Amino acid sequence: MSAGAEIPPPPGSTGRAAERGALRGLLARTPLVTVTGPANVGKSTLARAVLEEAARHDGRPGGFVRVGCREDVTGDGVTAALSRAAGLPHDTTPQALAAYCARHGLTVLLDDCDPVAGACAWLVRQLLRAGAGHRGSAFRPGTAGTGAPAADGLRIVATARQPLGVGVERVVGLRGPRPDGAGAAGPQGIAPEPQAIAPEPYVIASEPYVIASEMHLITPELYGAAAHRPHVPAAASAPHPSPAPLTATDRQVWARLSVLPGDFDSWLAGCVGISSDVSAQDVEAALERLLRASVLVRVPDAPAPAPTADGPAVPRPPAPPRYRLPDAARAVGLARVRATGEEALTLRAFRMACAALAAEAQVAWQGPDRRTAVQLVETERHHLWAALARPPLDAADARTALDTAVSLWFRWAVCGRRREGRAHLGRLLRHCGEDTAVRARALWLAGWLAAQDHAHRTAESLLGRAAHAAARHADADTLARVAHARGVLALRRADTGTAVAWLRRAAEHTYQDLWYGPGPAYSRVLLAIALAAQKETRSGPLPGPRCGHGPI
């Protein structure tokens, strides 16, 4: 672990012109880039070389702070290792880490994430959520034409054999040397410059995977051996491989996977499967052996889109494989995880993973394409519903579930699931009786949903409790959102004077956390309506938005 400004430039950093250009370009416009490829191909060297160049030439004042996940991560985890690398106390929270790195212009380099891939993905999600809220604006491109990265926001670079699976992730893939020796790696794993003109890096459709220098995404090393799908018959000329016997670790991973109610990808499998005695590589190998032994079933890929009248349909970008435990296999796994006493620990890890998924969807909702957030929630809906519906194990587990429900505010308030959201929030608020900041936000969300459902008395009561709790925790953002909801209620009572006062307070507030709840733009719209209504005769009906339609 080290600060990039103190590390000498790595040797052998010549070559890989296409990959270096792709990484520089992505760093100029996105907060998270992962460099992937097989072992010893030069992922770490490429990342360090580009970050060193950025520190020297692009005005990134603090350089970068590096955590070597194979060498620096001890029992206290990736977050503590990153805190130590940044010169902060080991118990620094991800929110404080994100604020510190963004304020000092430090790029986070998580190097060789494979041993703790699940923990790295969780930390990256937390850093991105907190860092984006800290900078208060979208990630801005750097100087035009130079590839210089923006200096005002949090940036994260990771190196691993496969992507972390975070929704905002962009991936630069490095290919290994070909069997014929062409393009063999030079010093430090960096291949020499090709004599022919290398193909330009490109992005497939809107999927955040970048292919650089003829790298193919669908490879056994990157996403798992797709050739081992149980429903795909083997070629007639190829002998059918006999499945290897399951190890004790395979059965342990099998038992932990049984708490997942729906189909899952390798990231979620890692979240519930990794522990002090089971590494990320163990989980990956266990998935392969369980698949060969037909304990797991590969979920079929979605059918290709049909051609349209305007021409051939745009092909879908490749997606990581998903797996499913059949009912009989899940029953066996549940019996084992309960017999070994690991059910509570696994369920807690499952709920934390769902909280990270919900936070990622919340960030995606505030991005340029809200379909990404909707698709993520729909894909993981069985897991998210289970994380909200299963009884919490204790107060801390209840807070995690409550945080998940608040992160999914857009699903409840905008996507027509108000009553479902109110049911989840009401049940979780009863379980989580502690006076916490997340409880204040949950009370606000429950009151806002009640106002949309015309339950005005309930809404007033919940919003009053939310205001008191937010004031105790100095949560100005939640107080502003409570003011917005109270302005909505005043508009529906045709009390335009009160509505103007509340909505002006909400519209003029500068939010620190922009990700949850309606922003000031909604408040400004309703404020304009209330001001216009003041000029009308107060005896007539209020010309405003129809009740119950949209997140007003």
C-alpha positions as CSV (number, residue, x, y, z in Angstrom):
1,M,0.0,0.0,0.0
2,S,1.4,3.3,-1.0
3,A,0.7,6.7,-2.3
4,G,1.2,6.9,-6.1
5,A,3.2,10.1,-5.9
6,E,5.9,8.3,-3.8
7,I,6.2,5.3,-6.1
8,P,8.8,5.5,-8.9
9,P,7.3,4.9,-12.4
10,P,7.2,1.1,-13.0
11,P,9.6,-0.2,-15.6
12,G,8.5,-1.7,-18.8
13,S,5.6,0.7,-19.2
14,T,6.0,1.1,-23.0
15,G,3.6,-0.5,-25.4
16,R,-0.1,-1.2,-25.1
17,A,-0.8,2.1,-26.8
18,A,-4.5,1.2,-27.5
19,E,-5.1,0.0,-23.9
20,R,-3.3,3.0,-22.4
21,G,-5.4,5.4,-24.5
22,A,-8.6,3.5,-23.6
23,L,-7.8,3.7,-19.9
24,R,-6.8,7.4,-20.1
25,G,-10.0,8.2,-22.0
26,L,-12.3,6.4,-19.6
27,L,-10.7,8.0,-16.6
28,A,-11.5,11.4,-18.1
29,R,-15.3,10.7,-18.1
30,T,-16.1,7.9,-15.6
31,P,-15.4,7.3,-11.9
32,L,-14.6,3.6,-12.0
33,V,-12.4,1.6,-14.4
34,T,-11.4,-2.0,-14.0
35,V,-8.4,-3.4,-15.9
36,T,-9.0,-7.1,-16.5
37,G,-7.1,-10.0,-18.1
38,P,-5.3,-13.2,-17.3
39,A,-2.6,-13.5,-14.7
40,N,0.8,-11.8,-15.4
41,V,-0.5,-9.9,-18.4
42,G,0.5,-6.5,-17.0
43,K,-2.7,-5.2,-15.5
44,S,-1.1,-3.6,-12.5
45,T,1.8,-2.2,-14.5
46,L,-0.6,-0.6,-17.0
47,A,-2.8,1.0,-14.3
48,R,0.2,2.4,-12.4
49,A,1.8,3.7,-15.5
50,V,-1.3,5.6,-16.6
51,L,-2.0,6.9,-13.1
52,E,1.7,8.1,-12.7
53,E,1.3,9.9,-16.0
54,A,-1.9,11.5,-14.9
55,A,-0.3,12.6,-11.6
56,R,2.6,14.2,-13.5
57,H,0.8,15.8,-16.4
58,D,-2.9,16.1,-15.9
59,G,-3.1,18.2,-12.7
60,R,-4.3,15.5,-10.4
61,P,-2.7,17.0,-7.3
62,G,-2.6,14.0,-4.9
63,G,-1.5,11.2,-7.2
64,F,-3.1,7.9,-6.2
65,V,-3.3,5.7,-3.1
66,R,-2.8,2.0,-3.7
67,V,-3.9,-1.1,-1.9
68,G,-2.4,-4.4,-3.0
69,C,-5.2,-6.8,-2.1
70,R,-2.8,-9.8,-2.0
71,E,-0.2,-8.1,0.2
72,D,-1.9,-5.4,2.3
73,V,-5.4,-6.8,3.2
74,T,-5.4,-8.5,6.6
75,G,-8.2,-9.7,8.7
76,D,-9.7,-6.2,9.2
77,G,-10.6,-5.9,5.5
78,V,-10.1,-3.8,2.4
79,T,-11.6,-0.7,4.0
80,A,-9.1,-0.7,6.8
81,A,-6.2,-1.3,4.3
82,L,-7.3,1.6,2.2
83,S,-7.6,3.8,5.3
84,R,-4.1,3.0,6.3
85,A,-2.8,3.6,2.8
86,A,-4.4,7.1,2.8
87,G,-2.9,7.8,6.3
88,L,-6.2,7.7,8.1
89,P,-7.3,5.7,11.1
90,H,-8.1,2.0,10.3
91,D,-11.7,2.4,11.4
92,T,-12.4,5.3,8.9
93,T,-15.8,4.9,7.2
94,P,-16.2,4.6,3.4
95,Q,-18.0,7.9,3.5
96,A,-15.1,9.7,5.2
97,L,-12.6,7.9,2.9
98,A,-14.5,9.1,-0.2
99,A,-14.6,12.6,1.0
100,Y,-10.9,12.6,1.9
101,C,-9.8,11.2,-1.5
102,A,-12.1,13.5,-3.5
103,R,-10.9,16.6,-1.4
104,H,-7.2,15.7,-1.9
105,G,-7.4,14.6,-5.5
106,L,-6.4,11.0,-4.7
107,T,-7.3,8.3,-7.2
108,V,-8.0,4.9,-5.4
109,L,-6.1,2.0,-6.9
110,L,-7.4,-1.4,-5.7
111,D,-4.7,-3.7,-7.1
112,D,-5.3,-7.4,-7.7
113,C,-8.8,-7.6,-6.3
114,D,-9.3,-11.3,-7.0
115,P,-8.7,-12.7,-3.4
116,V,-11.3,-10.3,-2.0
117,A,-13.4,-9.5,-5.0
118,G,-16.7,-9.4,-3.1
119,A,-15.3,-7.1,-0.4
120,C,-13.8,-4.8,-3.1
121,A,-17.1,-4.6,-5.0
122,W,-18.9,-3.7,-1.8
123,L,-16.3,-1.0,-0.9
124,V,-16.4,0.4,-4.4
125,R,-20.2,0.8,-4.3
126,Q,-20.0,2.6,-0.9
127,L,-17.2,4.9,-2.1
128,L,-19.0,5.8,-5.3
129,R,-22.2,6.5,-3.5
130,A,-20.5,8.7,-0.9
131,G,-18.0,10.3,-3.3
132,A,-20.7,11.3,-5.8
133,G,-22.7,12.9,-3.0
134,H,-19.6,14.6,-1.8
135,R,-18.7,16.3,-5.0
136,G,-22.4,17.2,-5.6
137,S,-22.3,17.1,-9.4
138,A,-21.8,14.6,-12.2
139,F,-18.4,13.4,-13.1
140,R,-17.1,16.1,-15.5
141,P,-14.8,15.3,-18.4
142,G,-11.3,16.7,-18.3
143,T,-9.6,19.0,-20.8
144,A,-10.9,18.4,-24.3
145,G,-8.5,16.6,-26.5
146,T,-5.9,15.8,-23.8
147,G,-7.6,12.9,-22.0
148,A,-6.9,14.7,-18.7
149,P,-9.1,13.5,-15.9
150,A,-11.4,15.6,-13.9
151,A,-9.8,16.8,-10.7
152,D,-12.9,17.4,-8.7
153,G,-14.4,14.0,-8.2
154,L,-13.6,10.6,-6.8
155,R,-12.0,8.1,-9.2
156,I,-11.3,4.4,-8.6
157,V,-9.2,2.1,-10.7
158,A,-9.2,-1.7,-10.0
159,T,-7.2,-4.5,-11.5
160,A,-8.7,-8.1,-11.5
161,R,-9.1,-11.1,-13.7
162,Q,-12.8,-10.3,-14.1
163,P,-15.0,-7.2,-13.7
164,L,-16.2,-6.3,-10.2
165,G,-19.8,-6.2,-11.4
166,V,-20.7,-2.6,-10.3
167,G,-23.2,-1.0,-12.6
168,V,-21.2,2.2,-13.4
169,E,-18.1,0.1,-14.1
170,R,-16.1,0.5,-17.3
171,V,-13.7,-2.3,-18.3
172,V,-10.4,-2.3,-20.2
173,G,-9.5,-5.8,-21.1
174,L,-5.9,-7.0,-21.8
175,R,-5.3,-10.1,-23.8
176,G,-2.4,-12.5,-23.2
177,P,0.2,-13.7,-25.7
178,R,-1.0,-15.8,-28.5
179,P,0.1,-19.4,-28.7
180,D,2.2,-18.7,-31.8
181,G,4.3,-16.2,-29.8
182,A,3.0,-13.2,-31.7
183,G,2.4,-10.3,-29.4
184,A,4.3,-12.0,-26.6
185,A,4.6,-10.0,-23.4
186,G,7.7,-7.9,-23.0
187,P,9.1,-6.6,-19.7
188,Q,6.7,-6.5,-16.8
189,G,4.0,-8.2,-18.8
190,I,3.5,-5.3,-21.2
191,A,3.4,-6.4,-24.8
192,P,5.6,-4.7,-27.4
193,E,4.0,-2.2,-29.8
194,P,2.4,-4.1,-32.7
195,Q,3.8,-3.4,-36.1
196,A,0.4,-3.2,-37.8
197,I,-2.1,-0.6,-36.9
198,A,-3.9,-1.8,-33.8
199,P,-7.7,-1.6,-33.8
200,E,-9.2,1.3,-31.8
201,P,-10.9,0.5,-28.5
202,Y,-14.6,0.5,-28.8
203,V,-17.7,0.2,-26.6
204,I,-20.4,-2.4,-27.3
205,A,-23.8,-0.5,-27.3
206,S,-24.3,1.0,-23.9
207,E,-22.8,-1.8,-21.8
208,P,-19.9,-0.7,-19.6
209,Y,-17.4,-3.1,-21.1
210,V,-14.6,-1.7,-23.3
211,I,-12.8,-4.1,-25.6
212,A,-9.2,-3.0,-26.3
213,S,-6.7,-4.5,-28.7
214,E,-8.8,-7.4,-30.0
215,M,-9.8,-8.6,-26.5
216,H,-12.9,-10.8,-26.5
217,L,-15.1,-10.6,-23.5
218,I,-16.7,-14.0,-23.5
219,T,-13.8,-16.1,-22.3
220,P,-13.7,-18.8,-19.6
221,E,-11.2,-16.7,-17.6
222,L,-13.5,-13.7,-17.6
223,Y,-17.0,-15.0,-16.9
224,G,-16.6,-18.8,-16.3
225,A,-16.6,-21.6,-18.8
226,A,-19.8,-21.2,-20.8
227,A,-19.1,-24.5,-22.5
228,H,-20.1,-26.3,-19.3
229,R,-23.8,-25.3,-19.4
230,P,-25.8,-28.4,-18.5
231,H,-28.5,-27.7,-21.1
232,V,-26.0,-27.5,-24.0
233,P,-25.0,-30.9,-25.4
234,A,-21.4,-31.5,-25.9
235,A,-20.0,-31.9,-29.4
236,A,-20.3,-35.5,-30.7
237,S,-16.6,-35.7,-31.3
238,A,-15.5,-34.5,-27.9
239,P,-15.5,-36.8,-24.9
240,H,-17.8,-35.9,-22.1
241,P,-15.7,-34.9,-19.1
242,S,-16.6,-36.6,-15.9
243,P,-17.3,-34.2,-13.1
244,A,-14.7,-33.9,-10.4
245,P,-15.8,-34.9,-6.9
246,L,-17.0,-32.1,-4.7
247,T,-14.7,-30.9,-2.0
248,A,-15.6,-29.8,1.5
249,T,-15.3,-26.2,0.3
250,D,-17.6,-26.8,-2.6
251,R,-20.2,-28.2,-0.2
252,Q,-19.7,-25.2,2.1
253,V,-20.3,-22.7,-0.8
254,W,-23.3,-24.8,-1.9
255,A,-24.8,-24.5,1.6
256,R,-24.3,-20.7,1.7
257,L,-25.7,-20.2,-1.8
258,S,-28.9,-21.9,-0.6
259,V,-30.0,-18.7,1.2
260,L,-30.4,-16.9,-2.2
261,P,-34.1,-17.2,-3.3
262,G,-33.5,-16.5,-7.0
263,D,-30.9,-16.9,-9.7
264,F,-27.7,-15.1,-9.1
265,D,-24.4,-14.0,-10.6
266,S,-20.8,-14.7,-9.5
267,W,-20.7,-11.3,-7.6
268,L,-23.7,-12.2,-5.4
269,A,-22.3,-15.7,-4.9
270,G,-19.1,-14.2,-3.7
271,C,-20.9,-11.9,-1.3
272,V,-22.5,-14.9,0.6
273,G,-19.8,-17.4,-0.1
274,I,-16.6,-15.7,0.8
275,S,-15.4,-15.9,4.4
276,S,-12.2,-16.1,6.4
277,D,-11.7,-19.7,5.3
278,V,-13.1,-19.4,1.8
279,S,-11.5,-17.0,-0.7
280,A,-12.8,-15.5,-3.9
281,Q,-10.9,-18.1,-6.0
282,D,-12.5,-20.9,-3.9
283,V,-16.0,-19.6,-4.7
284,E,-15.2,-19.2,-8.4
285,A,-13.8,-22.8,-8.6
286,A,-16.7,-24.1,-6.5
287,L,-19.2,-22.6,-9.0
288,E,-17.5,-24.4,-11.8
289,R,-17.5,-27.8,-10.1
290,L,-21.1,-27.4,-8.8
291,L,-22.1,-26.5,-12.4
292,R,-20.4,-29.6,-13.8
293,A,-22.0,-31.8,-11.1
294,S,-25.5,-30.4,-12.0
295,V,-25.9,-29.0,-8.5
296,L,-26.2,-25.5,-10.1
297,V,-28.0,-24.8,-13.3
298,R,-27.0,-22.1,-15.8
299,V,-29.8,-19.7,-16.4
300,P,-30.4,-19.5,-20.2
301,D,-29.5,-16.2,-21.8
302,A,-32.2,-13.9,-22.9
303,P,-33.2,-14.4,-26.6
304,A,-31.7,-12.2,-29.2
305,P,-33.9,-9.2,-30.2
306,A,-35.9,-9.6,-33.3
307,P,-35.3,-7.4,-36.4
308,T,-37.4,-4.3,-36.7
309,A,-38.9,-2.5,-39.6
310,D,-36.0,-0.1,-39.5
311,G,-33.4,-2.8,-39.9
312,P,-31.6,-5.4,-37.9
313,A,-31.9,-5.1,-34.1
314,V,-28.9,-3.9,-32.1
315,P,-27.3,-7.0,-30.5
316,R,-27.3,-7.1,-26.7
317,P,-23.9,-6.7,-25.1
318,P,-22.6,-9.8,-23.3
319,A,-23.7,-10.2,-19.7
320,P,-22.1,-12.2,-16.9
321,P,-23.7,-15.7,-16.5
322,R,-26.3,-16.3,-13.9
323,Y,-26.9,-19.5,-12.0
324,R,-29.8,-21.2,-10.1
325,L,-30.1,-23.8,-7.4
326,P,-32.9,-26.2,-8.1
327,D,-35.4,-26.7,-5.3
328,A,-33.9,-30.1,-4.2
329,A,-30.4,-28.8,-4.2
330,R,-31.5,-25.7,-2.2
331,A,-33.2,-27.9,0.4
332,V,-30.0,-29.9,0.9
333,G,-28.0,-26.7,1.2
334,L,-30.3,-25.1,3.7
335,A,-30.2,-28.2,5.9
336,R,-26.4,-28.1,5.8
337,V,-26.1,-24.3,6.5
338,R,-28.4,-24.7,9.5
339,A,-26.6,-27.7,10.8
340,T,-23.2,-25.9,10.7
341,G,-24.6,-22.8,12.4
342,E,-23.8,-20.5,9.5
343,E,-27.3,-19.5,8.5
344,A,-27.4,-16.2,10.5
345,L,-23.9,-15.2,9.3
346,T,-24.8,-16.0,5.7
347,L,-28.1,-14.2,5.9
348,R,-26.4,-11.1,7.3
349,A,-23.9,-11.1,4.3
350,F,-26.9,-11.6,1.9
351,R,-28.7,-8.6,3.3
352,M,-25.6,-6.4,3.1
353,A,-25.1,-7.4,-0.5
354,C,-28.7,-6.4,-1.2
355,A,-28.2,-3.1,0.4
356,A,-25.2,-2.5,-1.9
357,L,-27.4,-3.5,-4.9
358,A,-30.1,-1.1,-3.9
359,A,-27.6,1.7,-3.4
360,E,-26.2,1.0,-6.9
361,A,-29.7,1.2,-8.4
362,Q,-30.3,4.5,-6.6
363,V,-27.2,6.0,-8.0
364,A,-28.1,4.7,-11.5
365,W,-31.6,6.2,-11.2
366,Q,-30.0,9.7,-10.9
367,G,-27.9,9.0,-14.0
368,P,-28.6,9.7,-17.6
369,D,-30.4,6.4,-18.3
370,R,-32.9,5.3,-15.7
371,R,-33.5,2.1,-17.5
372,T,-30.3,0.8,-15.9
373,A,-31.7,1.2,-12.4
374,V,-35.0,-0.4,-13.3
375,Q,-33.3,-3.3,-15.0
376,L,-31.0,-3.9,-12.0
377,V,-34.0,-3.9,-9.6
378,E,-36.0,-6.2,-11.9
379,T,-33.1,-8.6,-12.3
380,E,-32.5,-8.8,-8.5
381,R,-36.2,-8.4,-7.4
382,H,-36.4,-11.8,-5.7
383,H,-33.3,-11.0,-3.6
384,L,-34.3,-7.5,-2.8
385,W,-37.8,-8.6,-1.8
386,A,-36.4,-11.3,0.4
387,A,-33.9,-8.9,2.0
388,L,-36.9,-6.6,2.9
389,A,-39.4,-9.3,3.9
390,R,-37.3,-11.7,6.0
391,P,-37.4,-10.9,9.7
392,P,-34.2,-9.1,10.7
393,L,-31.7,-10.9,12.9
394,D,-31.0,-8.0,15.2
395,A,-31.1,-4.2,15.3
396,A,-28.0,-3.9,13.0
397,D,-29.6,-6.2,10.5
398,A,-32.8,-4.2,10.7
399,R,-30.9,-1.0,9.9
400,T,-29.3,-2.7,6.8
401,A,-32.8,-3.7,5.6
402,L,-34.2,-0.2,6.3
403,D,-31.3,1.4,4.3
404,T,-32.2,-1.0,1.4
405,A,-35.8,0.2,1.5
406,V,-34.8,3.9,1.5
407,S,-32.4,3.4,-1.4
408,L,-35.3,1.9,-3.4
409,W,-37.4,5.1,-2.9
410,F,-37.7,5.6,-6.7
411,R,-39.3,2.2,-7.1
412,W,-41.9,3.0,-4.4
413,A,-42.6,6.6,-5.3
414,V,-42.1,6.8,-9.0
415,C,-42.6,3.3,-10.4
416,G,-46.0,2.7,-9.0
417,R,-45.2,0.5,-5.9
418,R,-46.3,2.9,-3.2
419,R,-48.3,0.4,-1.2
420,E,-45.6,-2.2,-1.4
421,G,-43.0,0.4,-0.2
422,R,-45.3,1.5,2.7
423,A,-45.7,-2.1,3.8
424,H,-42.0,-2.8,3.9
425,L,-41.2,0.5,5.6
426,G,-43.9,0.1,8.2
427,R,-42.7,-3.4,9.1
428,L,-39.0,-2.5,9.2
429,L,-39.7,0.7,11.3
430,R,-41.3,-1.5,13.9
431,H,-38.2,-3.8,14.0
432,C,-35.7,-0.9,13.9
433,G,-36.7,1.2,16.9
434,E,-33.3,2.9,17.4
435,D,-32.9,6.6,16.9
436,T,-30.7,6.6,13.8
437,A,-30.3,8.8,10.7
438,V,-31.5,6.1,8.4
439,R,-34.7,5.8,10.5
440,A,-35.3,9.5,10.0
441,R,-35.0,9.1,6.3
442,A,-37.3,6.1,6.4
443,L,-39.9,8.1,8.3
444,W,-39.8,10.8,5.7
445,L,-40.2,8.3,2.9
446,A,-43.1,6.6,4.6
447,G,-44.7,10.0,5.1
448,W,-44.2,11.0,1.5
449,L,-45.7,7.8,0.2
450,A,-48.6,8.2,2.5
451,A,-49.2,11.7,1.2
452,Q,-49.2,10.3,-2.4
453,D,-51.7,7.7,-1.2
454,H,-54.0,10.4,0.2
455,A,-53.5,9.2,3.7
456,H,-53.0,12.8,4.9
457,R,-53.3,12.3,8.7
458,T,-50.8,9.4,8.6
459,A,-48.5,11.5,6.4
460,E,-48.5,14.5,8.8
461,S,-47.7,12.2,11.7
462,L,-44.8,10.4,10.0
463,L,-43.4,13.7,8.6
464,G,-43.5,15.3,12.1
465,R,-41.6,12.3,13.5
466,A,-39.1,12.5,10.6
467,A,-38.5,16.2,11.2
468,H,-37.7,15.6,14.9
469,A,-35.4,12.7,14.1
470,A,-33.6,14.5,11.3
471,A,-33.1,17.6,13.5
472,R,-31.6,15.4,16.3
473,H,-29.1,14.0,13.7
474,A,-28.5,17.4,12.0
475,D,-29.7,15.9,8.7
476,A,-30.5,19.0,6.7
477,D,-31.2,17.1,3.5
478,T,-34.0,15.1,5.2
479,L,-35.4,18.3,6.7
480,A,-35.6,19.8,3.3
481,R,-37.4,16.7,1.9
482,V,-39.8,16.8,4.8
483,A,-40.5,20.5,3.8
484,H,-41.2,19.4,0.2
485,A,-43.7,16.8,1.4
486,R,-45.4,19.2,3.7
487,G,-45.7,21.7,0.8
488,V,-47.4,19.0,-1.2
489,L,-49.9,18.4,1.6
490,A,-50.5,22.1,1.9
491,L,-51.2,22.4,-1.8
492,R,-53.8,19.6,-1.6
493,R,-55.5,21.5,1.2
494,A,-55.5,24.6,-1.0
495,D,-53.4,26.4,1.6
496,T,-51.1,28.2,-0.9
497,G,-49.4,30.4,1.7
498,T,-48.2,27.5,3.7
499,A,-47.3,25.6,0.6
500,V,-45.1,28.5,-0.7
501,A,-43.3,28.7,2.6
502,W,-42.5,25.0,2.8
503,L,-41.6,24.6,-0.9
504,R,-39.4,27.7,-1.0
505,R,-37.4,26.2,1.9
506,A,-37.0,22.9,0.0
507,A,-36.2,24.6,-3.3
508,E,-33.5,26.8,-1.8
509,H,-31.7,24.0,0.0
510,T,-28.3,22.8,-1.2
511,Y,-28.3,19.0,-0.9
512,Q,-25.2,17.1,0.2
513,D,-26.6,13.7,-0.7
514,L,-28.3,14.0,-4.1
515,W,-29.1,10.3,-4.6
516,Y,-32.2,9.6,-2.6
517,G,-35.5,11.4,-2.9
518,P,-36.7,14.2,-5.2
519,G,-34.3,17.0,-5.8
520,P,-34.8,20.7,-5.7
521,A,-36.1,20.8,-9.3
522,Y,-39.4,19.1,-8.1
523,S,-39.7,21.7,-5.3
524,R,-39.2,24.6,-7.8
525,V,-41.9,23.3,-10.1
526,L,-44.4,23.0,-7.3
527,L,-43.3,26.4,-5.9
528,A,-44.1,28.0,-9.2
529,I,-47.6,26.3,-9.1
530,A,-48.2,27.6,-5.6
531,L,-47.1,31.1,-6.5
532,A,-49.3,31.2,-9.5
533,A,-52.2,29.9,-7.4
534,Q,-51.8,32.8,-5.0
535,K,-52.7,35.1,-7.8
536,E,-56.0,33.3,-8.5
537,T,-59.1,33.6,-6.5
538,R,-58.8,31.5,-3.4
539,S,-62.4,30.3,-3.6
540,G,-61.9,28.3,-6.8
541,P,-60.3,24.9,-7.1
542,L,-56.5,24.8,-6.9
543,P,-55.0,24.4,-10.4
544,G,-52.2,22.0,-9.6
545,P,-51.0,18.5,-10.4
546,R,-53.5,15.7,-10.0
547,C,-53.1,13.8,-6.8
548,G,-51.3,10.5,-6.8
549,H,-49.7,10.8,-10.2
550,G,-45.9,10.9,-9.9
551,P,-43.5,11.8,-7.2
552,I,-44.7,15.3,-6.3
